[in-house]
Amino acid sequence: MEERTTTQRLGGPKQGFWQRAGWVSLAFLWMVAMASPARPDAAAGREAYEKGDYKRAMAEWQAAADRNDPDAEFGLGSLYEIGAGDLKQNYKQADYWYRKAADQGNSEAQYRLALIWATGGDDFPADLGESYKWVLLALENKGVWSTLAADLKSQLDKVTSAGQRADAQRRVAVWKEARAAKKEQTDVAAVPAQPPGSANKGSTTGCPGWPFPTLPCTEQFPALPGGQTPPHAPAPPRPATKAPIEELNEALAQVDCAALRAQTPTEGSLIISGTVPNAGEKAKLVELVERLFPDVRPEVTVDIVPPPLCRSVAALSVMRASGLVGEAGLSLRLNSGSLRLREGNPIRLEVRGPPYASNLRIDYFSLDGQVAHLKPEAGEPPPKLAAGATRLFWNSANGETWSAGGAPFGTELITVTATPEPLDLGSSRSTVEPAAEYLRDLRGALGRIGAPSGRPSAVAMLLIKTSP
């Protein structure tokens, strides 16, 4: 990416309907969650996506989708929904692939269909009846997507009429009939002719012929009525000895490309904040919290920041956790008071400094893995801020006003680093560079200046949302 493009647009990946649906939760600004892949191509596609290699992700998922892999179909739908990489955002294509995955029982695809039909997009008019239909179907599943669908349904109930809801029920019935007919045709075509006398014979492996034909096929002996333990049943797991909060913190630390922390500000309360790389990880987090804290209603304020930007957030979080930087009263906000920027809006950053005179760095991280250095620019001394002072930043060294650029749009990150002494990051840095290289050198520079008594270095982070 050229410096001029990144510096001028100050933009991120496409985000589409999230900017237009004020009543839909901002927690799901960006979504790439998917179930464990069933085929190598689907797994390879997911791996490529997480590395930001969207062309390879498309190729791998397309190959698997050609074999009717529902995970790959879901992946293709997500690429079209968000317009990943050079791909143009296309809700019609997203609808096509999500439907194929939904027809195979993918509950998250049903949930995503409800979302895109609720808000619509370019050449894709919103249809609340269709949205309600997919919400009702997603509700019939068990698990976190059913829970999230229930939340969305409560929002749709406020904006739909009784006639629209009745029409949605009719659409659900039509969809089920069509799916059942298709499944019956598939089952008939797939059943091989059995040799005489082969019916109901036992099998030493797998499920065919096992002694419970009315129960789902499973390798495990089913639980019997009355709580009886079947012969040779595995011993029940021993109760966990760790405290729930300890188990939670360990689980949070294992989420890849995430920056999470759990707090208990008052007795009986729990707050989980930070970022995760996709909606799937957020769903797992919600399930984990519900399991560990069944009697507590925790507050989960988690943003979704996809790769590779999430790695920048995680790296900054590690610096905080290691004590290299703190918060120290440093804060950052958009002067408009909002977290949203539309194309062409001015970017005016209000920075409140720590309780000591500090040297500042202001950086803009984009979802393509790059960082643009807003202050100081090449050859410019770092701006200084008096103890506890507030200052507005809004233009470059040559007086050009910062403004939100064009597509692609989405979630982006602005950071301010405050240090008691100027950071030595080298004089040959370009205005735009790979974020991973910059964060590596930033960590080293912070370590060299140390933390004088009462003047610890600090970093403030601000996630913003850009849209057309």
RODO-2510 file (C-alpha; in nm, 4 decimals, decimal comma):
residues 468
     n   res          X          Y          Z
     1     m     0,0000     0,0000     0,0000
     2     e     0,1344     0,3389    -0,0899
     3     e     0,1996     0,5908     0,1837
     4     r    -0,0153     0,8513     0,0156
     5     t    -0,3177     0,6233     0,0028
     6     t    -0,2952     0,5070     0,3631
     7     t    -0,2215     0,8514     0,5002
     8     q    -0,4998     1,0223     0,3094
     9     r    -0,7804     0,7780     0,3541
    10     l    -0,7131     0,6830     0,7180
    11     g    -0,9637     0,4079     0,6604
    12     g    -1,0217     0,0416     0,7444
    13     p    -1,2060    -0,2595     0,6031
    14     k    -1,5617    -0,2384     0,4824
    15     q    -1,8276    -0,2574     0,7421
    16     g    -2,1513    -0,2059     0,5526
    17     f    -2,4785    -0,2302     0,7380
    18     w    -2,3380    -0,1918     1,0891
    19     q    -2,3043     0,1803     1,0310
    20     r    -2,6685     0,2065     0,9238
    21     a    -2,8318    -0,0099     1,1923
    22     g    -2,8160     0,1932     1,5081
    23     w    -3,0314    -0,0508     1,6985
    24     v    -2,8120    -0,3499     1,6239
    25     s    -2,5380    -0,4213     1,8786
    26     l    -2,1991    -0,2724     1,7879
    27     a    -2,0358    -0,5779     1,9424
    28     f    -2,0588    -0,7513     1,6066
    29     l    -1,9016    -0,4910     1,3817
    30     w    -1,6873    -0,7446     1,2145
    31     m    -1,7536    -1,1139     1,1820
    32     v    -1,5548    -1,4092     1,0613
    33     a    -1,6631    -1,6763     1,3092
    34     m    -1,7129    -2,0299     1,1859
    35     a    -1,7413    -2,3803     1,3231
    36     s    -1,4474    -2,6211     1,3167
    37     p    -1,3792    -2,6870     0,9482
    38     a    -1,4849    -3,0218     0,8165
    39     r    -1,2386    -3,0323     0,5269
    40     p    -0,8745    -2,9326     0,4802
    41     d    -0,9669    -2,6634     0,2260
    42     a    -1,1996    -2,4955     0,4750
    43     a    -0,9299    -2,5047     0,7420
    44     a    -0,6751    -2,3613     0,4998
    45     g    -0,9194    -2,0871     0,4087
    46     r    -0,9646    -1,9907     0,7702
    47     e    -0,5888    -1,9883     0,8277
    48     a    -0,5376    -1,7653     0,5232
    49     y    -0,8123    -1,5292     0,6358
    50     e    -0,6621    -1,4870     0,9812
    51     k    -0,3329    -1,3916     0,8158
    52     g    -0,5071    -1,1305     0,6023
    53     d    -0,4536    -1,3306     0,2824
    54     y    -0,8085    -1,2883     0,1525
    55     k    -0,7340    -1,4055    -0,2031
    56     r    -0,6087    -1,7397    -0,0780
    57     a    -0,8989    -1,7624     0,1681
    58     m    -1,1371    -1,7125    -0,1230
    59     a    -0,9655    -1,9800    -0,3303
    60     e    -0,9559    -2,2371    -0,0493
    61     w    -1,3136    -2,1753     0,0586
    62     q    -1,4381    -2,1825    -0,2996
    63     a    -1,2758    -2,5226    -0,3546
    64     a    -1,4393    -2,6604    -0,0411
    65     a    -1,7739    -2,4927    -0,1142
    66     d    -1,7788    -2,6685    -0,4514
    67     r    -1,8046    -2,9869    -0,2440
    68     n    -2,0922    -2,8390    -0,0392
    69     d    -1,8829    -2,7791     0,2723
    70     p    -2,1058    -2,5590     0,4945
    71     d    -1,8105    -2,4016     0,6779
    72     a    -1,6560    -2,2937     0,3490
    73     e    -1,9914    -2,1638     0,2261
    74     f    -2,0211    -1,9609     0,5444
    75     g    -1,6674    -1,8291     0,4964
    76     l    -1,7454    -1,7111     0,1429
    77     g    -2,0570    -1,5404     0,2707
    78     s    -1,8562    -1,3532     0,5326
    79     l    -1,6016    -1,2378     0,2725
    80     y    -1,8773    -1,0904     0,0575
    81     e    -2,0599    -0,9407     0,3550
    82     i    -1,7621    -0,7376     0,4740
    83     g    -1,5920    -0,6874     0,1370
    84     a    -1,2592    -0,8277     0,2576
    85     g    -0,9408    -0,7160     0,0837
    86     d    -0,9971    -0,6155    -0,2785
    87     l    -1,3349    -0,7880    -0,2848
    88     k    -1,6330    -0,5575    -0,3370
    89     q    -1,8956    -0,5759    -0,0656
    90     n    -2,1892    -0,7680    -0,2115
    91     y    -2,4864    -0,8623     0,0042
    92     k    -2,6474    -1,0580    -0,2791
    93     q    -2,3484    -1,2912    -0,2927
    94     a    -2,3337    -1,3024     0,0872
    95     d    -2,7019    -1,3994     0,0919
    96     y    -2,6387    -1,6732    -0,1665
    97     w    -2,3591    -1,8396     0,0292
    98     y    -2,5144    -1,7903     0,3715
    99     r    -2,8332    -1,9574     0,2455
   100     k    -2,6387    -2,2597     0,1253
   101     a    -2,4758    -2,2931     0,4680
   102     a    -2,8072    -2,2291     0,6465
   103     d    -2,9752    -2,5034     0,4426
   104     q    -2,7204    -2,7426     0,5913
   105     g    -2,8034    -2,6385     0,9468
   106     n    -2,5457    -2,3660     1,0078
   107     s    -2,7177    -2,1599     1,2786
   108     e    -2,4699    -1,8730     1,2552
   109     a    -2,5450    -1,8391     0,8845
   110     q    -2,9130    -1,8080     0,9765
   111     y    -2,8242    -1,5378     1,2275
   112     r    -2,6129    -1,3478     0,9727
   113     l    -2,8963    -1,3665     0,7183
   114     a    -3,1259    -1,2069     0,9743
   115     l    -2,8783    -0,9224     1,0167
   116     i    -2,8155    -0,8410     0,6509
   117     w    -3,1862    -0,8565     0,5655
   118     a    -3,2676    -0,6294     0,8591
   119     t    -3,0421    -0,3502     0,7428
   120     g    -2,9950    -0,3994     0,3688
   121     g    -2,7174    -0,2571     0,1566
   122     d    -2,6325    -0,1351    -0,1913
   123     d    -2,8709    -0,3025    -0,4412
   124     f    -3,0025    -0,5100    -0,1520
   125     p    -3,3232    -0,3588    -0,0061
   126     a    -3,3940    -0,4388     0,3580
   127     d    -3,6774    -0,6860     0,4220
   128     l    -3,7823    -0,7095     0,7870
   129     g    -4,0109    -1,0025     0,7107
   130     e    -3,7199    -1,2017     0,5680
   131     s    -3,5031    -1,0946     0,8606
   132     y    -3,7687    -1,2123     1,1073
   133     k    -3,7907    -1,5454     0,9254
   134     w    -3,4205    -1,6139     0,9728
   135     v    -3,4349    -1,4998     1,3356
   136     l    -3,7106    -1,7533     1,4025
   137     l    -3,5082    -2,0300     1,2374
   138     a    -3,1927    -1,9395     1,4311
   139     l    -3,3944    -1,9457     1,7541
   140     e    -3,4793    -2,3123     1,6983
   141     n    -3,1150    -2,4088     1,7457
   142     k    -2,9424    -2,4481     2,0783
   143     g    -2,6335    -2,2557     2,1789
   144     v    -2,5016    -1,9057     2,1665
   145     w    -2,6407    -1,8155     1,8217
   146     s    -2,9880    -1,8911     1,9485
   147     t    -2,9225    -1,6596     2,2426
   148     l    -2,7997    -1,3832     2,0136
   149     a    -3,0954    -1,4385     1,7823
   150     a    -3,3270    -1,3889     2,0791
   151     d    -3,1663    -1,0511     2,1429
   152     l    -3,2076    -0,9546     1,7778
   153     k    -3,5698    -1,0733     1,7777
   154     s    -3,6491    -0,8418     2,0679
   155     q    -3,5175    -0,5530     1,8562
   156     l    -3,7131    -0,6628     1,5486
   157     d    -4,0316    -0,6940     1,7549
   158     k    -4,0128    -0,3170     1,8075
   159     v    -3,9968    -0,2316     1,4372
   160     t    -4,2160    -0,4964     1,2713
   161     s    -4,5931    -0,5183     1,2420
   162     a    -4,8118    -0,8147     1,3309
   163     g    -4,8618    -0,8729     0,9577
   164     q    -4,4870    -0,8842     0,8927
   165     r    -4,4368    -1,1334     1,1751
   166     a    -4,7194    -1,3533     1,0477
   167     d    -4,5690    -1,3434     0,6981
   168     a    -4,2343    -1,4460     0,8474
   169     q    -4,3989    -1,7507     1,0081
   170     r    -4,5371    -1,8462     0,6676
   171     r    -4,1918    -1,8109     0,5106
   172     v    -4,0460    -2,0340     0,7808
   173     a    -4,2996    -2,3059     0,6992
   174     v    -4,2246    -2,2808     0,3261
   175     w    -3,8499    -2,3014     0,3920
   176     k    -3,8894    -2,6074     0,6138
   177     e    -4,1064    -2,7859     0,3591
   178     a    -3,8564    -2,7209     0,0818
   179     r    -3,5656    -2,8313     0,2981
   180     a    -3,7449    -3,1492     0,4082
   181     a    -3,8286    -3,2399     0,0472
   182     k    -3,4694    -3,1840    -0,0594
   183     k    -3,3378    -3,3907     0,2313
   184     e    -3,5750    -3,6745     0,1484
   185     q    -3,4534    -3,6808    -0,2111
   186     t    -3,0912    -3,6778    -0,0947
   187     d    -3,1493    -3,9564     0,1590
   188     v    -3,3200    -4,1787    -0,0972
   189     a    -3,0377    -4,1287    -0,3449
   190     a    -2,7737    -4,1971    -0,0818
   191     v    -2,9138    -4,5244     0,0653
   192     p    -2,7317    -4,8232    -0,0907
   193     a    -2,9127    -5,1433    -0,1672
   194     q    -2,8751    -5,3876     0,1249
   195     p    -2,8069    -5,7547     0,0697
   196     p    -3,0771    -5,9905     0,1924
   197     g    -3,0615    -6,0569     0,5630
   198     s    -2,8378    -5,7637     0,6394
   199     a    -3,0961    -5,5458     0,8186
   200     n    -3,0631    -5,4903     1,1934
   201     k    -2,7314    -5,6673     1,2183
   202     g    -2,4923    -5,5405     1,4834
   203     s    -2,1711    -5,3657     1,4049
   204     t    -1,8441    -5,3639     1,5912
   205     t    -1,7558    -5,0092     1,4847
   206     g    -1,9486    -4,6924     1,4232
   207     c    -2,3228    -4,6468     1,4707
   208     p    -2,4997    -4,8668     1,2112
   209     g    -2,6972    -5,1431     1,3796
   210     w    -2,6409    -5,0217     1,7345
   211     p    -2,9165    -5,1216     1,9833
   212     f    -3,0847    -4,7785     2,0114
   213     p    -3,2239    -4,7042     1,6619
   214     t    -3,4507    -4,4273     1,7903
   215     l    -3,1609    -4,2254     1,9378
   216     p    -2,9060    -4,0129     1,7489
   217     c    -2,6064    -4,1950     1,6127
   218     t    -2,3174    -4,1641     1,8577
   219     e    -2,0073    -4,3535     1,9555
   220     q    -2,0947    -4,3145     2,3248
   221     f    -2,3435    -4,5255     2,5139
   222     p    -2,6525    -4,3080     2,5727
   223     a    -2,7724    -4,1996     2,9141
   224     l    -3,0603    -4,4195     3,0347
   225     p    -3,3819    -4,2981     3,2024
   226     g    -3,3732    -4,2663     3,5782
   227     g    -3,0129    -4,1604     3,5976
   228     q    -2,8784    -4,5166     3,5640
   229     t    -2,5168    -4,5510     3,4585
   230     p    -2,4749    -4,7866     3,1628
   231     p    -2,2071    -5,0539     3,1809
   232     h    -1,8599    -4,9448     3,0746
   233     a    -1,9646    -4,5784     3,0819
   234     p    -1,6772    -4,3337     3,1302
   235     a    -1,6347    -4,2033     3,4809
   236     p    -1,7823    -3,8560     3,5325
   237     p    -1,5220    -3,5786     3,5294
   238     r    -1,3995    -3,4572     3,8641
   239     p    -1,5143    -3,1136     3,9722
   240     a    -1,2754    -2,8332     3,8817
   241     t    -1,0601    -2,7257     4,1730
   242     k    -0,9775    -2,3830     4,0357
   243     a    -1,1801    -2,0775     4,1300
   244     p    -1,4108    -1,9593     3,8469
   245     i    -1,2305    -1,6262     3,8113
   246     e    -0,8948    -1,8058     3,7860
   247     e    -1,0268    -2,0428     3,5209
   248     l    -1,1748    -1,7468     3,3345
   249     n    -0,8490    -1,5509     3,3334
   250     e    -0,6591    -1,8547     3,2053
   251     a    -0,9130    -1,8968     2,9253
   252     l    -0,8922    -1,5283     2,8323
   253     a    -0,5146    -1,5521     2,8031
   254     q    -0,5474    -1,8381     2,5536
   255     v    -0,7646    -1,6533     2,3004
   256     d    -0,5431    -1,5863     2,0000
   257     c    -0,5191    -1,2296     1,8718
   258     a    -0,7242    -1,0946     2,1622
   259     a    -0,6806    -0,8387     2,4379
   260     l    -0,9123    -0,9261     2,7255
   261     r    -0,9346    -0,8661     3,0962
   262     a    -1,1833    -0,9537     3,3703
   263     q    -1,2565    -0,7182     3,6593
   264     t    -1,4658    -0,7517     3,9738
   265     p    -1,5193    -0,3882     4,0781
   266     t    -1,7767    -0,4815     4,3435
   267     e    -1,8714    -0,8026     4,5173
   268     g    -2,0970    -1,0119     4,2998
   269     s    -2,0202    -0,8204     3,9797
   270     l    -1,8004    -0,9066     3,6833
   271     i    -1,6886    -0,6926     3,3882
   272     i    -1,5099    -0,8411     3,0876
   273     s    -1,3663    -0,5878     2,8450
   274     g    -1,1271    -0,5781     2,5511
   275     t    -1,1216    -0,7135     2,1970
   276     v    -1,1529    -1,0499     2,0219
   277     p    -1,0691    -1,1380     1,6590
   278     n    -1,4143    -1,2595     1,5525
   279     a    -1,7707    -1,3218     1,6599
   280     g    -1,6988    -1,6901     1,7147
   281     e    -1,4513    -1,6107     1,9914
   282     k    -1,7020    -1,3721     2,1451
   283     a    -1,9661    -1,6438     2,1357
   284     k    -1,7304    -1,8868     2,3100
   285     l    -1,6538    -1,6194     2,5668
   286     v    -2,0228    -1,5652     2,6412
   287     e    -2,0768    -1,9405     2,6802
   288     l    -1,7756    -1,9726     2,9096
   289     v    -1,8898    -1,6886     3,1328
   290     e    -2,2416    -1,8310     3,1556
   291     r    -2,0974    -2,1679     3,2581
   292     l    -1,8501    -2,0343     3,5142
   293     f    -2,0788    -1,7704     3,6651
   294     p    -2,4368    -1,9030     3,6420
   295     d    -2,5581    -1,6790     3,9269
   296     v    -2,3965    -1,3574     3,8035
   297     r    -2,5068    -1,1399     3,5141
   298     p    -2,1671    -1,0201     3,3893
   299     e    -2,1146    -0,7136     3,1756
   300     v    -1,9358    -0,8138     2,8537
   301     t    -1,8109    -0,5071     2,6672
   302     v    -1,5964    -0,6681     2,3987
   303     d    -1,5251    -0,5225     2,0550
   304     i    -1,4468    -0,7385     1,7527
   305     v    -1,1187    -0,6449     1,5852
   306     p    -1,0181    -0,8891     1,3069
   307     p    -0,6681    -0,9849     1,1913
   308     p    -0,4231    -0,8372     1,1318
   309     l    -0,5311    -0,5303     1,3324
   310     c    -0,6110    -0,7458     1,6346
   311     r    -0,2431    -0,8392     1,6577
   312     s    -0,1553    -0,4730     1,7054
   313     v    -0,4139    -0,4420     1,9827
   314     a    -0,2860    -0,7619     2,1440
   315     a     0,0757    -0,6408     2,1270
   316     l    -0,0180    -0,3147     2,3002
   317     s    -0,2128    -0,5111     2,5606
   318     v     0,0942    -0,7246     2,6320
   319     m     0,2969    -0,4069     2,6888
   320     r     0,0404    -0,3005     2,9451
   321     a     0,0265    -0,6393     3,1143
   322     s     0,4064    -0,6538     3,1421
   323     g     0,4169    -0,3121     3,3100
   324     l     0,6046    -0,1492     3,0238
   325     v     0,3248     0,1063     2,9892
   326     g     0,0220     0,1963     3,1936
   327     e    -0,2729     0,4305     3,1657
   328     a    -0,1521     0,7022     3,4069
   329     g    -0,4474     0,9313     3,3398
   330     l    -0,3775     0,9509     2,9650
   331     s    -0,6965     0,9641     2,7563
   332     l    -0,7941     1,0062     2,3915
   333     r    -1,1269     1,0913     2,2281
   334     l    -1,2718     1,2278     1,9080
   335     n    -1,3615     1,5916     1,9609
   336     s    -1,7055     1,5280     1,8092
   337     g    -1,7899     1,3023     2,1036
   338     s    -1,8732     1,0118     1,8733
   339     l    -1,6826     0,6988     1,7781
   340     r    -1,8015     0,7126     1,4189
   341     l    -1,6512     0,8910     1,1226
   342     r    -1,8108     0,9169     0,7825
   343     e    -1,6099     0,9727     0,4667
   344     g    -1,4813     1,3301     0,4584
   345     n    -1,5462     1,4017     0,8266
   346     p    -1,2621     1,5913     0,9976
   347     i    -1,0544     1,3949     1,2472
   348     r    -1,0012     1,6059     1,5566
   349     l    -0,8300     1,4231     1,8445
   350     e    -0,8585     1,5518     2,1979
   351     v    -0,5724     1,4247     2,4157
   352     r    -0,5557     1,4676     2,7928
   353     g    -0,2037     1,4098     2,9224
   354     p    -0,0788     1,2230     3,2299
   355     p     0,0086     1,4103     3,5536
   356     y     0,3576     1,4922     3,4272
   357     a     0,4996     1,6782     3,1276
   358     s     0,5086     1,4284     2,8437
   359     n     0,6202     1,3680     2,4871
   360     l     0,3493     1,2288     2,2583
   361     r     0,3200     0,9933     1,9633
   362     i    -0,0110     0,9624     1,7763
   363     d    -0,0512     0,6591     1,5480
   364     y    -0,3282     0,5339     1,3222
   365     f    -0,3488     0,1536     1,2757
   366     s    -0,5441     0,0175     0,9797
   367     l    -0,6841    -0,3298     0,9173
   368     d    -0,4309    -0,4010     0,6435
   369     g    -0,1536    -0,4336     0,9015
   370     q    -0,0084    -0,0871     0,8431
   371     v     0,0367     0,2080     1,0774
   372     a     0,0393     0,5758     0,9778
   373     h     0,2348     0,8071     1,2097
   374     l     0,0223     1,1183     1,2530
   375     k     0,2482     1,2829     1,5112
   376     p     0,5398     1,3222     1,4924
   377     e     0,5864     1,2948     1,1179
   378     a     0,9238     1,2250     0,9587
   379     g     1,1794     1,4816     1,0788
   380     e     0,9303     1,6507     1,3131
   381     p     0,9965     1,6699     1,6898
   382     p     0,7368     1,4980     1,9106
   383     p     0,4641     1,7274     2,0432
   384     k     0,4876     1,8060     2,4136
   385     l     0,2037     1,8270     2,6620
   386     a     0,2092     1,9929     3,0037
   387     a     0,1141     1,7888     3,3102
   388     g    -0,2571     1,7060     3,3013
   389     a    -0,3173     1,9403     3,0075
   390     t    -0,5610     1,8797     2,7232
   391     r    -0,4749     1,9564     2,3613
   392     l    -0,6511     1,9226     2,0280
   393     f    -0,4696     1,7646     1,7310
   394     w    -0,6217     1,7910     1,3852
   395     n    -0,3612     1,8582     1,1147
   396     s    -0,0296     1,7490     0,9678
   397     a     0,3011     1,9368     0,9801
   398     n     0,2209     2,1165     0,6513
   399     g    -0,1183     2,2313     0,7826
   400     e    -0,3306     1,9772     0,5948
   401     t    -0,6434     1,8862     0,7916
   402     w    -0,6899     1,5217     0,8869
   403     s    -1,0103     1,3750     0,7479
   404     a    -1,1695     1,0324     0,7106
   405     g    -1,0999     0,8891     0,3672
   406     g    -1,2776     0,6546     0,1311
   407     a    -1,3371     0,2817     0,1136
   408     p    -1,2722     0,0342     0,2533
   409     f    -1,4463     0,1179     0,5798
   410     g    -1,4703    -0,0446     0,9198
   411     t    -1,3076    -0,0656     1,2620
   412     e    -0,9797     0,1190     1,3056
   413     l    -0,7445     0,2053     1,5920
   414     i    -0,5868     0,5318     1,7017
   415     t    -0,3286     0,5314     1,9817
   416     v    -0,1460     0,7949     2,1816
   417     t     0,1792     0,7103     2,3589
   418     a     0,2994     0,9467     2,6342
   419     t     0,6542     0,9195     2,7706
   420     p     0,8606     1,1324     3,0130
   421     e     1,1449     1,1445     2,7585
   422     p     1,1347     1,1416     2,3757
   423     l     1,1425     0,7919     2,2260
   424     d     1,4334     0,6934     2,0059
   425     l     1,2749     0,5035     1,7188
   426     g     1,5310     0,5967     1,4566
   427     s     1,5306     0,8925     1,2203
   428     s     1,4671     0,6992     0,8989
   429     r     1,1160     0,5721     0,9689
   430     s     0,8628     0,6251     0,6917
   431     t     0,5280     0,7885     0,7574
   432     v     0,3535     0,4574     0,6887
   433     e     0,5062     0,1208     0,7764
   434     p     0,4138    -0,2351     0,8817
   435     a     0,2547    -0,2218     1,2267
   436     a     0,4392    -0,5309     1,3527
   437     e     0,7805    -0,3728     1,2846
   438     y     0,6817    -0,0465     1,4494
   439     l     0,5419    -0,2150     1,7620
   440     r     0,8568    -0,4255     1,7958
   441     d     1,0727    -0,1113     1,7893
   442     l     0,8306     0,0796     2,0128
   443     r     0,8573    -0,1912     2,2769
   444     g     1,2369    -0,1725     2,2638
   445     a     1,2398     0,2078     2,2868
   446     l     1,0014     0,2040     2,5850
   447     g     1,2242    -0,0461     2,7604
   448     r     1,5322     0,1730     2,7097
   449     i     1,3859     0,4850     2,8700
   450     g     1,2556     0,2915     3,1692
   451     a     0,9953     0,4337     3,4057
   452     p     1,1192     0,7202     3,6244
   453     s     0,9494     0,7383     3,9638
   454     g     0,6026     0,8877     3,9307
   455     r     0,6344     0,9226     3,5518
   456     p     0,5442     0,5898     3,3885
   457     s     0,4984     0,5713     3,0140
   458     a     0,1366     0,5359     2,9065
   459     v    -0,0682     0,4294     2,6045
   460     a    -0,4306     0,5197     2,5315
   461     m    -0,6240     0,3325     2,2622
   462     l    -0,9381     0,4365     2,0742
   463     l    -1,1367     0,2120     1,8400
   464     i    -1,3341     0,4106     1,5839
   465     k    -1,5838     0,3129     1,3152
   466     t    -1,5675     0,4555     0,9619
   467     s    -1,8395     0,4396     0,6995
   468     p    -1,9394     0,5860     0,3603
***
